[in-house]
Amino acid sequence: MAEAAIELVGINKSFGAVRANRDINLAIERGSILGIVGENGAGKSTLMSILYGFYQADSGEIRVDGKPVAIKTPNDAIALGIGMVHQHFMLVENFSVIENVILGAEHEALLKSSIANARSELERLEHEYGLEVDPDAIIEELPVGLQQRVEILKALYRGAEILILDEPTGVLTPAEADHLFRILKQLKEQGKTIVLITHKLREIMAITDTVSVMRQGTVVATRATADTTVEELAELMVGRRVLLRVEKGESRPAEVKLSVNGLTVKDSRGVTMVKDVSFDVRGGEIVGIAGVAGNGQSELLEAVSGIRRAVAGTVLLDGKPIAVTGDADPGELRDRGLAHVPEDRHHVGLVLAFEESENSILGYHDKPQYLKGPFLDLKAIHADAQEKIAKYDIRPANDRLKTANFSGGNQQKIVLAREMEQDPGVLIVGQPTRGVDVGAIEFIHKQLIAMRDQGKAVLLVSVELDEIRSLSDRILVMFDGRVVGERGPDATEGELGLLMAGVEKQEAAE
């Protein structure tokens, strides 16, 4: 092995009774891309948070360039040339790009001087690494792909030679992910060392030189990427063979459960995002909506679930109208048998300051099974939460833990368990496996197929084309707020991709 940029020796970390990291030994070769994979709760993010100074190990040693170092804060890590791009970006949304880049790294007494000096350095970094972004743009007005570039620029501006990325493609479209990988390859060619934490095994195979697999807090294997396979990595992650394809029988569509007609929806800026969209979803089928993020899928789900008011159109649930252009009540829709797994679990799906057991009944807390007279039945709530934890393999198995302390994938499973276990007639689900590991993806897909086979109607939105093609009985493609085509599950990725770009098949052939 070439010279190691980073060595982790005998790292241990516990949170109460939970051992997040156990005797971890890991060497990261200089100028390489190392992938770290593992199930949600395997300890990947904890390990990297120790390297970046968010946490301190209970025991063990960190070496940088062969020398033992003490990393007690992120400032210590930055001083050692270590930067980190977090799964959930650490940006001030109403600041500009350049203000975010220099925040905490101002070199001049006057802010104006710092910004002026930073601008030329930012232009150099953007040009050198293909990270072009308007330095004066406001963060909240940028798509997530560009926000991620800002996070990378922040780290490079601070002199990072070692860059840690935690689930970097979890919120990116396929095209944005491809561009990110081109940037990472360029960084590697410039001698940077990259650590990539991800659950997407195809990405590991495409971009990394070496991959380390974590399970239950320890490193169980390290492989040269060229010498392993997706199947081997999945088995190492989970400790058993994993089915990487969705097995399902023929669908048996029944009566229409959800009918959308002429729906038009504007976003918070007043821009029309959904334009005269119509479709039906029948019991016993999964209808998938494919499309590049930002083409109206999110606003469509919000309107149908009662979160966002529509401008025009009608929606029928079991033949009865939903007041989508008036005051639709999500609580009333839940009572009528419509469950919603939102795309944004942090802002819409969960209250992060609540305990797991509280989030596991959120929105359903007035159901008789959770009440004892006018009061909440805490014993019943905790018992219910433990049943969901066991069934959905939520880790750690502690329903009294604050939801903010669960990994992103386990937070997603909390939302899925809450909605799917209410036995809804219609399930609307956005990005069901975002940030979820391969073993949990297999489980979630089986649950969605089981709901379909029980006669439920499922409306699915996902940016993962493989997921749409594997699960859907019918695929609707959205572009620029409209449904531009309908295809069967045998549609090719290329065919769907053309529709997603607004190009009909016959146009592309001309």
C-alpha positions, 0 to 999 in steps of 0.5 A: 500500500502507498503512503497513508494520509490517515490512519485510525487505530483501535477507535472505540466510541459508545453512546450510553449502552450503544457501541457505535464504533468497536476497535476500528483500524483503517488506513486511507491511502493518499490520493485515492478514493475510499468508499465506506459502506454499511447498513444504517446505524453501522457506525460510518458517520460516527467514525467520520465525525470522530475524524472531523472532531465532532465527537472524540473517541473513547479510546484509540488513535488518529494519525495524519501523515504518520503522526499521532494527532488530537482532533478535539474540534472541527477547527483542529481537523481543518487545520490538519487539512481535513474537510467534510461535506455533511449529508444535511448541508451546513449552510446559512440559507439566506446568505450568499455563496461567497458569504457561506464560503468565508463564514468562520474563515475571515482573514481580514478585520473588515468583512468587505476586505475578506469578501474581496480577497476571497472572490479571486480564490473562489474563482480559481477553485471553481475553474480548477475543479469544475465547481462553477457557481454564482458567488453572489447567488443566495443559497436558498435559491440554488438547487441542491446540486449547486448547494453541495458544490458550495459545501465542497468549495468551503472545504477547499477554500479552507485548504482541505487535502482530505475530503469526507463526503457523507451520503453525497448523492442522497439528494441529487438527481442522476445527472447531478450525481454524475457531475459530482463524480467527475469533480471527485475524479478531478480532485483525486487527479490533483492529489486530494484524498477522498472518503465517500460514505454511501449506501449506493453500491453501484456508486462505490463500484463506479468511483472508488479505488478501495472499499471498506465495509462496516457492520455493527460498529466494526470494519468487517472487510476491506477490498480493492474495488476492482476485486469485488462485486455488488453482491459480495459487498451487499452480503458483507454489509448485511451478513446474509445474501441480499436480493438486489432485484424486486420479485413481484407477480402480476398486478391485479388492478381493481377499482380506482382509489385515487383520481387526479384531474386537471391539477394545477399547482404553484410553488411558494414563489408563485411559479406554476409547477404542476400544469393540468395533470390527470391520472388514476391509481387503482387498488392493487397497483403501483403507479410510479412518477419518474422525472428529474427533481424540480419538474413538479413531482414534489408539488403534486404530492403535496397537493394530493396529500393536502399540504399545498393548496392547488390552483385548479383541478379535482382529486377524488379519494375513493370517489369522494372529493379532496378540497385541494383548491380549498382547505384540504386537511391532511388529518382528515385525509389520514382518517379517510385512509390516505397515508403520506411518506413525504420526500423531506423527512426532516421538515415534513415527516418528523419532529427531530426533537421528539423521541422515536416513540412520539414520532412513531404516532405523529399525526395518528396520536388521536387514534383509540389505540393510543389513548386512555380516556382523554389522555395518551396511553404511554404504555401502549405507545411505547409497546407500539413503537417497539413493535415497529422498531422490531419489524422495520429493524430500526437502530438503535432499538431505543424508542426513548431516543431523540429522533435527531440522534438516529441516522438518516436511513433509520429516520426514514424507516421511522416515517415508513413504519408510522405510515405503512402500519396504519393500513391505508387504502392509498399510500403516497410515497416520495423517495422511499429509500433516500439515504437507506442501506441495501438491506433496508431497501430490500425490506421496504420494496417488499413492503410496498409490493405486499401493500399492492398485493393486498389491494392498496393503491400506491403512488410512488415518486423517486429519482432512482430510475431503477427503483421506479422501473422495478416497483411500478406497474405503470410509469408516468413521466413528468417534465416541466410540470406535465405528464409527458408520457406513460410507459410500462415497467419494461421501458428502458432507462434510455426511453424514460431518460428521453421523456424526462428530458422532454424529448419524445422517442420519435423526435430523438430519432430524427 
